[in-house]
């Protein structure tokens, strides 16, 4: 795995400062402060209930935090709805990917943002040609070639579907992509394609935040690893400077060394 | 480029997906085969008069079934079409007979269809009543209102300007058939080439994903049922203009006929996928069946039984279809096909 090429002292793209979120009496995320750099792949790991999902939902605008703030390029952003997150350049790739199986690839990429042309200068109609051309462009950025764009996405493989979902995000010019267990349901070969996809996102200057249970994938993928336990951030370590054993210790015992 | 031609050609048929072209072709062959069988059984079936009669009879089912294609593709259903048709036509007919200008009467029928459809859609989208229950309730309410309005009364005697819609001819073709054909072209365009059509397919396919993508799912749903009401008004207009009469019991069991046409045509009962071309063929196929049964002297009650069996068969086949079609698509896959379909744009 190549080095990310980002100087370690580069200013953070995304800063999370003192973020907390409680559900009833349970403090799901407890005063987390974390800086994420431009074009870095940061993995968030931890046991079930460690607070990973809650942290990420706060960033995605799905569950606003109780306390704390999020800054992008040093500016505080309000993330109260998914639309806010989208406007701030944060895109979220849900486990379900949010695709409509019955629609084809360009329709999925453009759903909700369809370009239109006017027939006879008057009647709006979908601009299928532009949708198709821009979809091919987006896929080309990842060197991905889907054989039949007009097929419903239900007939694509898991990795191809993920590519379609990411193309959707790129259409909105996202700067941060959040991936929730991206390789959970994929076979080995498909998993490798997702790894390639994440690397090429990073090469294009996109910051990727990955939640994963699978330490093998995390070590192949991430520049840095953030470990959470019981809602607190135990530590953030550079992947190159740690071992799997050290991470497992952090996950289970909350020890930073 | 070959592929852009293919896209244009296929979009006239339905969704720009080879699978639908296979299915469209398959259904076309079934319709032709049935026509040949009916003719073999009774040569009277194939007379020009009878074939035109079949198409004319199919015309209002085609129109209403196109509305139903949008409804079913949105993962909904509408059981109230027959009752709505009865209410619209008895009210419209009577007012026109009492001296209301025919154009105003027709406008009123469409307004009723659209408003009642929007109301039904609102029950489903906002009050969250499942479509089956909401339209079952509306089926009773609307039929009841039609009976209250003109219990037992038969209305007849429309002005010639209106009977022309059902009985006239344009360039040698029956007006109802011309209207149905034009409306089918419009429907296919709306379904495949507009934002509305895409959003209907999206909410039927995955409502939550559509919502997250920014589709205004409730609005689209209300519009789908509004359109259903408008197409019911158009179908009702053609129907009463053709038979020059109506009564409160008209359109009984019509929902069976219309829903069958849509399902036989290949639209998925689970939502998300549909085809206007298939619906048109489905409606023609059902009219052929009914006609053949009439020629054979089978009475209406037995026709209903046959129709019911056809619906059940159609649903059973549509459940099996997914697998069959993927196998077919796999077998017909060409190694070079991928490059060809991508290169043309």
Interface residues (C-beta under 8 A of the other chain):
Chain A: X82 X96 X98 X99 X100 X101 X102 X103 X104 X107 X111 X112 X113 X114 X116 X124 X125 X126 X128 X129 X132 X133 X136 X145 X146 X147 X148 X149 X150 X151 X152 X155 X168
Chain B: X4 X7 X11 X16 X17 X18 X189 X193 X194 X195 X198 X201 X202 X204 X205 X206 X208 X209 X210 X212 X213 X214 X215 X268 X271 X272 X273 X326 X337 X338 X341 X342 X345
